[in-house]
Amino acid sequence: MRDQGFHLVAGTDEVGRGCLAGPVVAAAVILPAGCYISDLDDSKKLSPEQRESLIPEIECQALSFSIAEVSPAEIDRINILQASLAAMKIALEGLNPRPEAVLVDGNQPVPISIPQKTVVKGDSRSVSIAAASVLAKVHRDRLMAELDSRFPGYGFAKHKGYATRQHLESLKKLGPCPVHRRSFKGVKELVQD
């Protein structure tokens, strides 16, 4: 979008969409034109150690960055797609300076009145989207490790809330905890309201 005369271009991405527990987390990042961060890639292609090691450089290089969470209860209330878009909107609104344009990972526009372009597989095609994906992933992984100590027995620190065999087995044994998404398959069958 810089080729259209925009200078402050933000990239935004979310993580945790397919999880059974925990919030969906989005990040938005504005990097300077021509910014290069060695080894930066789609967060899914990086090891946890590689992602952690990139955080100080992303935060140092960024003109602005912002991270937002949407809770499991809100996900259940408005659905995961709307919650993902809401998280990206909140992250974008948290940027200062305000972006002139936005690159959004995926094919769904964010409900915000800033010129934007959706980019399928954007986390491998845009450095600012990749930076946002790493910030969001590291933030969410750290959060899930905290939730593991608050709600022991589920293994959140290990599987981060995804539907692994161990997670599904512990769900059957312990039942859902307050951070489980009650509208999701694998959890809703076990909810006893």
matplotlib code that plots the C-alpha trace (Angstrom):
import matplotlib.pyplot as plt

x = [0.0, 3.1, 2.9, -0.4, 1.3, 0.5, 3.5, 2.1, 1.0, 0.0, -0.1, -2.5, -3.0, -4.7, -3.9, -5.8, -8.8, -9.0, -8.4, -10.9, -9.7, -8.3, -8.8, -8.3, -5.3, -4.5, -1.6, -1.1, 2.3, 3.6, 7.1, 9.2, 9.5, 12.2, 12.4, 14.2, 14.1, 16.4, 14.6, 11.1, 8.5, 4.9, 4.8, 3.6, 6.9, 9.1, 10.0, 8.9, 12.5, 12.8, 9.6, 10.7, 14.1, 12.3, 10.2, 12.9, 13.8, 10.2, 9.4, 12.6, 12.0, 8.3, 7.0, 4.0, 2.6, -0.5, -1.9, -5.6, -7.5, -11.1, -12.3, -13.7, -17.1, -17.2, -16.1, -19.1, -21.4, -20.4, -18.7, -15.0, -14.9, -16.4, -14.2, -11.1, -12.1, -12.9, -9.5, -7.8, -9.9, -9.0, -5.3, -5.4, -7.2, -4.4, -1.7, -0.1, 0.6, -2.7, -2.0, -3.0, -3.7, -3.9, -2.8, -5.0, -4.0, -6.7, -9.7, -12.0, -11.8, -11.7, -14.6, -12.5, -12.7, -9.1, -8.2, -7.3, -6.2, -6.8, -3.8, -4.3, -1.2, -0.2, 2.0, 4.4, 4.0, 4.2, 6.8, 4.4, 1.8, 4.5, 5.7, 2.0, 1.7, 4.8, 3.8, 0.3, 1.5, 4.1, 1.6, -1.0, 1.5, 2.7, -0.9, -1.8, 1.2, -0.2, -3.7, -2.0, -1.0, -4.4, -6.3, -3.9, -4.6, -5.5, -2.0, -2.5, 1.2, 1.9, -0.9, -1.9, -5.6, -5.7, -7.7, -4.9, -5.7, -4.3, -6.5, -9.6, -8.9, -8.4, -11.6, -13.6, -12.1, -12.2, -15.0, -14.6, -13.0, -13.9, -11.5, -12.9, -15.0, -18.4, -19.7, -16.9, -17.2, -15.3, -16.4, -20.1, -20.9, -19.5, -21.1, -23.6, -25.5]
y = [0.0, 2.2, 2.3, 4.1, 6.9, 5.6, 6.0, 4.6, 1.1, -1.3, -5.1, -7.0, -10.7, -12.9, -16.2, -18.8, -19.0, -22.8, -23.3, -24.7, -22.5, -19.0, -15.7, -14.9, -12.5, -10.0, -7.7, -4.7, -3.3, -0.3, -0.8, 1.9, 1.6, -0.8, -2.4, -5.7, -8.1, -11.1, -14.5, -12.9, -15.2, -16.4, -17.3, -20.9, -21.5, -20.5, -22.4, -20.9, -19.9, -18.1, -16.2, -15.1, -14.0, -11.8, -9.8, -7.3, -6.5, -6.1, -3.9, -1.8, -1.4, -0.8, 2.8, 1.5, -1.9, -3.0, -6.3, -7.0, -10.0, -11.0, -13.3, -16.8, -15.6, -12.9, -15.5, -17.6, -14.6, -13.2, -16.2, -16.7, -14.9, -11.7, -12.1, -12.3, -9.2, -7.4, -8.2, -6.9, -3.7, -3.1, -3.7, -1.3, 1.3, 1.0, 2.2, 5.6, 7.1, 6.0, 4.1, 5.6, 2.1, -1.5, -4.9, -7.6, -11.2, -13.4, -12.6, -10.7, -6.9, -5.5, -3.2, 0.0, 3.2, 3.1, 2.0, -1.7, -4.6, -8.2, -10.5, -14.3, -15.9, -12.4, -13.6, -15.0, -12.0, -8.9, -8.1, -6.1, -8.9, -11.4, -9.1, -8.9, -12.7, -13.2, -10.6, -12.1, -15.7, -15.0, -12.9, -15.7, -18.5, -16.6, -16.1, -19.8, -20.7, -18.3, -20.0, -23.4, -22.4, -21.0, -24.0, -27.0, -30.4, -29.3, -28.8, -25.3, -24.5, -27.4, -27.4, -23.7, -24.6, -26.5, -29.7, -32.2, -35.7, -34.8, -31.7, -33.6, -36.3, -33.8, -32.0, -35.3, -36.0, -32.5, -30.8, -27.3, -24.5, -20.8, -20.2, -22.9, -21.8, -23.3, -22.9, -25.0, -28.7, -30.7, -28.4, -27.7, -31.5, -31.4, -28.2, -28.8, -25.6]
z = [0.0, 0.2, -3.6, -3.3, -1.2, 2.3, 4.7, 8.0, 7.0, 9.8, 9.5, 11.7, 12.4, 15.0, 16.7, 18.7, 16.4, 16.4, 20.2, 22.6, 25.4, 26.1, 24.2, 20.6, 20.4, 17.7, 17.2, 14.9, 14.0, 12.0, 10.8, 9.0, 5.2, 4.1, 7.6, 7.6, 10.5, 10.1, 10.4, 10.7, 9.1, 9.7, 13.4, 12.6, 10.8, 13.7, 16.9, 20.3, 20.9, 17.5, 18.1, 21.6, 20.2, 17.6, 20.1, 21.3, 17.7, 16.5, 19.5, 18.9, 15.1, 15.3, 15.0, 17.0, 18.1, 20.0, 21.2, 22.0, 23.5, 23.1, 25.9, 25.6, 26.8, 24.1, 21.5, 22.6, 22.4, 19.0, 17.3, 16.5, 13.2, 14.7, 17.8, 15.6, 13.6, 16.9, 18.3, 15.2, 15.3, 19.0, 18.3, 15.3, 17.4, 20.0, 17.6, 18.0, 15.5, 13.8, 10.6, 7.2, 5.8, 7.0, 5.6, 7.1, 7.2, 5.6, 3.4, 5.9, 6.2, 9.7, 10.6, 10.8, 8.7, 7.5, 3.9, 4.1, 1.9, 2.9, 2.1, 2.1, 3.7, 4.6, 7.4, 4.7, 2.3, 4.5, 7.1, 9.2, 9.2, 10.1, 13.0, 14.2, 14.0, 16.1, 18.7, 19.0, 19.2, 21.9, 23.9, 23.7, 24.5, 27.6, 28.6, 28.2, 30.4, 33.1, 32.7, 33.1, 36.7, 37.4, 36.0, 36.5, 34.9, 31.4, 30.1, 28.7, 28.8, 26.5, 23.9, 24.3, 24.2, 21.0, 20.7, 21.3, 22.5, 26.0, 26.1, 25.1, 27.6, 30.4, 29.4, 29.6, 33.1, 34.6, 32.6, 31.1, 33.2, 33.0, 30.1, 27.8, 24.8, 25.6, 22.0, 20.5, 19.5, 22.0, 24.9, 24.3, 24.7, 28.2, 29.5, 32.2, 32.7]

ax = plt.figure().add_subplot(projection="3d")
ax.plot(x, y, z, "-o")
ax.set_aspect("equal")
plt.show()
